[in-house]
Structure formats: C-alpha cells, structure tokens
Amino acid sequence: MTTLVTGATGNTGRHVVRELLERGEKVRALTRSPAAAVQVLPSGVELVEGTHTAPKTVSFEGIDRLHVTVTAGLAEVGPELVQRAVDSGVRRITVVWGGAVGPTEEAIADSGVEWTRVEPQEFMSNTLNWVDSIRAEGVVREPYDLPSALVHEADIGAVAAVALLEDGRSGRAYNLTGPQALTPRERIALLSRAAGREIAFVPMTHEQAVDRLMATGVSREDAEYVIGWYAAPPAESATVVDTVERVTGRPARTFEQWVAENAQRFQ
C-alpha cells in the first residue's frame, strides 16, 4: 500500500514522510519542487510534482492512503481534492487541521472513507519567527506573554502516521499538545541557555504586532485573527493533554528537546 503525503516538505508533512518510511511503508511525496525536496526528505521516498491547492495537478493512481495538511488557499478547493481522492480509490485519510474545522475538514469527515483529524495546538517551530531579531539584536518582541502548550512537529507526524497505519482510529479528532505550557519569556530563557547568549523580551502593542505581520504580506483580516488568537487564546491552547503518548506509546517531546535540535539557528 502507498501513502500520498501532501505538503511533504512542510513543518509537519516531512515528519509524516519520515515516520512512514521508518515503518517500512511506501510513500509518495507531493511537492512543488521535487529537486528541492531531495535536500529535505529522506531517501526512499517517491517524489512527485504538484500541490494540493491545485487538485488537478495531483494524481492518485496507486494511492491507498492520503495525508493532507490544511494550509492557506485550500478552503476553496479542499473538497474537490477529497472527492478526487475518494473517486480514485483512497480509503483512509488523515488531515492536520487549519486551526478550525473548515470546508476541507468537513469534506473529509463526510467522504465515506476512514478518516482521522489531527488538531495540534501551537507548533514549537513558531519559535523560528524569532530567529532574525535574536540574531540581529538579541531580543524577542511580542505583544503578549501568555502560556502555550506547544507541540513538537515530529509528534504531529508520529500521530498522523499511527492513524494512517493502524485500524481503529477512524472518526477521531486528536487534540495535540506538548508536555508543558510555557510563556514566551519562559521559552526565551530556555533559548538563552541553549544558545549561550542573553535574549531579552521586549513588549510591543497589539497594533504593532498586526502591522508587523501585515508587512510580510498577510491581509489585515488574517493578521487581526492571528494576533487576536494570541491576545485571547482558547483554553485548549494552554491545557496539556497526553494524546501523543496515548496514540504513539511514548511521551511527547519537550520544548527543551526542540531547542537542542535548533539552538544553532539562534546563535
């Protein structure tokens, strides 16, 4: 059996690919640039060109299982992607949600095939947004200092792999967190020790944070949504759950582990 992983070089997709390959599974990785993907993905994966936001570029020939990560631009075409997959014979789908149950998530749940929705809270890799200011100035600027039970992307990939391969996971939605809820200041303290340099927390206003995000090309509506989430995060975002351990059989990775893996990027 072969699994198609969309967004295969993304934050979570690459971990799904790696987990499946380590279990001896056949994996087809969908990517806009197969040549670049060679540098990111492990050997043994079949690389195919295409993107899940353009369903007609995706071939499901020989595919039994599908992994989808909901990203920007998928809401309008996600249902078409799902229908093409089902019509082609895909019988099991996992989806990493986009932070809420939208059109793609709904289409998968209504598809008539086995499905599992993976609902991670904040990704540990969001910390990489601090790289430039840390390296240039030794500071992190954020508007809020509230706790978040960040989850390691590798744990998201591991849970998705289990759901793809094991029976009895259909119809479930897995809320995922890491083992601790940490504020930005607490994360910065851990980064400072690992990077061997002092890093300061500098508060900024809500509007400054919105403007900063808009400067990257994000619309005001989307920027307000993102910063608004940090201003008033849902209770689930700071509530530690043991889903990773229950599904995979091992404890969720800590933020300290993530920092050890990425410390050199902040130096």
C-alpha positions, 0 to 999 in steps of 0.5 A, a space after each residue: 500500500 502507498 501513502 500520498 503525503 501532501 505538503 511533504 516538505 512542510 513543518 509537519 508533512 516531512 515528519 509524516 514522510 519520515 515516520 512512514 518510511 521508518 515503518 517500512 511503508 511506501 510513500 509518495 511525496 507531493 511537492 512543488 519542487 521535487 529537486 528541492 525536496 531531495 535536500 529535505 526528505 529522506 531517501 526512499 521516498 517517491 517524489 512527485 510534482 504538484 500541490 494540493 491547492 491545485 487538485 488537478 495537478 495531483 494524481 492518485 493512481 496507486 494511492 491507498 492512503 492520503 495525508 493532507 495538511 490544511 494550509 492557506 488557499 485550500 478552503 476553496 478547493 479542499 473538497 474537490 481534492 477529497 472527492 478526487 481522492 475518494 473517486 480514485 480509490 483512497 480509503 483512509 485519510 488523515 488531515 492536520 487541521 487549519 486551526 478550525 474545522 473548515 470546508 476541507 475538514 468537513 469534506 473529509 469527515 463526510 467522504 465515506 472513507 476512514 478518516 482521522 483529524 489531527 488538531 495540534 495546538 501551537 507548533 514549537 517551530 513558531 519559535 523560528 519567527 524569532 530567529 532574525 531579531 535574536 540574531 540581529 539584536 538579541 531580543 524577542 518582541 511580542 505583544 503578549 506573554 501568555 502560556 502555550 502548550 506547544 507541540 513538537 512537529 515530529 509528534 504531529 507526524 508520529 500521530 498522523 502516521 499511527 492513524 494512517 497505519 493502524 485500524 481503529 482510529 477512524 472518526 477521531 479528532 486528536 487534540 495535540 499538545 506538548 508536555 508543558 505550557 510555557 510563556 514566551 519569556 519562559 521559552 526565551 530563557 530556555 533559548 538563552 541557555 541553549 544558545 549561550 547568549 542573553 535574549 531579552 523580551 521586549 513588549 510591543 502593542 497589539 497594533 504593532 504586532 498586526 502591522 508587523 505581520 501585515 508587512 510580510 504580506 498577510 491581509 489585515 483580516 488574517 493578521 487581526 485573527 492571528 494576533 487576536 488568537 494570541 491576545 485571547 487564546 482558547 483554553 485548549 491552547 494552554 491545557 496539556 493533554 497526553 494524546 501523543 503518548 496515548 496514540 504513539 506509546 511514548 511521551 511527547 517531546 519537550 520544548 527543551 528537546 526542540 531547542 537542542 535540535 535548533 539552538 544553532 539557528 539562534 546563535 
